[in-house]
Amino acid sequence: MHKGLSILLMAILIILNLAGCQTRKEAVAAFNEFKGQIAGLEFYVTRQAGEESRQAINLTDKQLAQRFLNLLGPLPKIDPPPKSWQGSRDYLAFKYIKNGETVASKQYPYWHQDNSPGYLELEDGWHQVPAEFAVKLTTLAEYPDASSDIDPADAAFLKQYGWTIFYKIKSYNGRLPESFIHESGEYPVALYYAYNNELGKDVGLDLSPYLGKNVTVNLYKIEEPLPAFMAPRQEANRAVIVKDGQKIVGAWLDAGRHYAFACSLKGRRLEEITGKTWGEWVDQYIDHDNPQEKLISQMTPEKVIETYYEAIDHKDPRTAHATETRRRLVSYLFRNMDNNRLYNYSYATNDADEINNITRAKVIRIQPYHDPSLEQADVKKYVVEVDINVRRVISYDSGRQIRFITLRRETPTTGWRIDDIGTGP
């Protein structure tokens, strides 16, 4: 019995050992063996040395994975990274097809840093990774729904102007504003479309006949960087296509989070297209007959500041925003924006709108501040002491605060408006 049991146990151990060896063999399968069958990739990031990595990208779109594989190129062998390496030390894993099933490879060490070639350690040693791969892969982490589902008509239209779609970020269905005219204090979606319509008109398109109608908006990531004048944000390159059914009615390039306004498909800015400055251009899209617009336009700079804080104190955010320049208002569209969007949906969708975080505000004093860098007749700066209570601490606590407020006469007809609020000169 003992002899038979020993033989049985030995047989089990041999089977388990063979199975373990096979598992280990599959886990270290050579990259070149499955390279042609790659159907996806995973990107794991490590924030600190010794920290367990976490998955930042899980790409399952085979066509898009192949585009990233093409960016990897021939992967020439190189010496290991220097011991003094200061860049990121992350990992790549590849999904590949084996016996009809998708299998994930082991995690390969992937060392990279901004705008420089990186390193990928495969079974046969270290290989050089093009800088472009690192840039585009890092960006992909922001777009979990990225896909190769690209409308051929959109791709052909953009290609006419030298732009290549890399992947689709999102598609939206929604209604265009009823008008391009912006009312005092309202959220500036009308100005978003008015601005970008000028860019669209540069390539023969016009949203005007479709105002108030439902449209489809396709948001794409493009391969080529934005024009040089967009530096250092050239890699924030996105293309927007607006469609009425199958018809393209609007198209432009944008730069995503923080400030998306960019240029036309011809690479031209608003000022080049219209021949107007921002103030000259935006003036035509303001409802100058609006009573609140008229009232604030007649105020002194000091009164505008008082009105801003009084409105906040009275829980009247629309009036508070009405005291700001249109240039400042459109910045709310993009501050801390989720890059899967065209713009923030309201003033209250991001922490950058401190108006909604203030529960009480009282101005203590206002005095002019001389700033030699602002020697312009249409710009004035003030030091303002204000006593503020906040709902929660974001960048400052409740109590007396000093603010340096810049006011600008944005257009000749709209008077003074708040253009910037800072904590220092």
Residue, then its C-alpha position, 0 to 999 in steps of 0.5 A: m500500500h505504501k509503495g503504491l501510494s508513493i508511486l501515485l504521489m510521485a506521478i502526481l508531482i511529476i504531472l504538476n511539475l510538468a504543468g508548472c513548467q508549461t505555465r512558466k513557458e507560456a508566461v515567458a513566451a518570446f515576443n516575436e512568437f506572438k507578435g503577428q497575433i497581437a489583438g490588444l495591449e495593457f499598460y501598467v504604471t508604477r508611481q514609486a520604486g517598489e510599488e505594485s503596478r496598476q493597469a492604466i490601459n486595457l486596449t482590446d481593439k485589435q485594429l487600434a492595437q496594431r496601429f500602436l504596434n506599428l509605432l513600435g517599429p523594428l525595436p532595434k536592440i540597444d544597451p540597457p537603460p543607464k543606472s541613473w535613469q530618471g524617467s518612468r519605469d512601467y510595464l507593457a503586456f500584449k494580448y494575443i490570439k492562441n488556439g482561438e482565445t485571447v491570452a495576455s503575455k507577461q508584463y515587459p519592463y518599459w522605461h520611458q520619458d517625455n519626448s525621448p526614445g524609451y526602452l522595452e525589455l524582451e526575452d532577448g534583452w533591451h530594445q529601443v522604443p520610438a518617442e512617438f510611441a510613448v507620447k501616443l500611449t500616454t495620451l491613450a490612457e485618457y481615452p478608455d473608449a478609444s476605438s478604430d470605429i472611424d467614419p470613412a467619410d470623416a477620414a477622407f474629409l480630414k485627409q484632404y487637409g493633411w490630417t490623419i485620424f488615429y482613433k475615435i475618442k467619442s461620438y455625441n448626439g445633441r442639439l446645437p444652440e438656437s443662436f450664436i448670440h451670447e446673453s449676459g451671464e449665461y454659460p457660453v456654449a453659443l460662443y463655443y460654436a460661434y468661434n468654431n464655426e469661423l474655423g469651419k467656414d475656413v473650409g467651406l462649412d457653416l453651422s448657421p442653417y443647423l442651429g437649434k437642430n440635432v446633430t452628431v459630433n464625432l471627436y477624433k484623435i489625430e496623428e499629426p501634431l497641431p501647427a507650431f503656433m500651438a506649442p507646447r500643446q501640439e500633441a493635444n491634437r483632436a479633430v471635431i466633425v459635426k454631421d447632419g445625418q451623413k452630411i458634414v456641416g462643421a469641422w475644426l481642430d481643437a486642443g482639449r483640456h484647459y483651452a480647446f480653441a485651436c485652428s481650422l483644418k487649414g491651420r489658421r487661427l480665428e484672427e487670420i480667418t476673420g481679420k479681427t481681434w478677439g474683442e472685435w470679433v466677439d462684440q458681434y455675438i453679444d446681445h447689447d440690448n440685454p438690460q443687465e448687459k447695459l447696466i454693467s457696461q456703464m459701471t466703473p471698474e470699482k463698481v464692477i468688482e463690488t457687483y461681482y462679490e455682491a452677486i456671489d454673496h446673494k447667491d446670484p452666480r449669473t450676475a457674477h459671471a456677467t461681470e466677467t469678460r467673454r474671454r474669461l467666460v469661455s475659459y470655463l468651458f475647458r478648465n480641468m475638462d475631461n478630455n472625452r468631452l468637447y467642453n464642460y457642461s456648466y459653470a458648476t462642473n469643475d472646481a475652477d469655478e470658485i463662485n459656487n464654492i463661496t458662501r459669503a463675500k464682503v469687500i473690505r477695500i479696493q485700491p488701484y494697483h500700478d503694474p508696469s506691464l499693463e500700460q494699456a488704456d483698456v486694462k486696469k488692475y486693483v488690489v482687493e481685500v475681501d472677506i470670504n467663507v467657502r464650503r470646502v477648502i480647494s485652494y484657500d480657506s475662509g477668512r480675509q483674502i487679498r486678490f489682484i483683479t485685472l479689468r479689461r474693456e473688452t469691446p468699446t460697447t461693453g465697458w469694464r469686465i473682470d478679466d483675471i483674478g489672482t492671488g499675487p501681482 
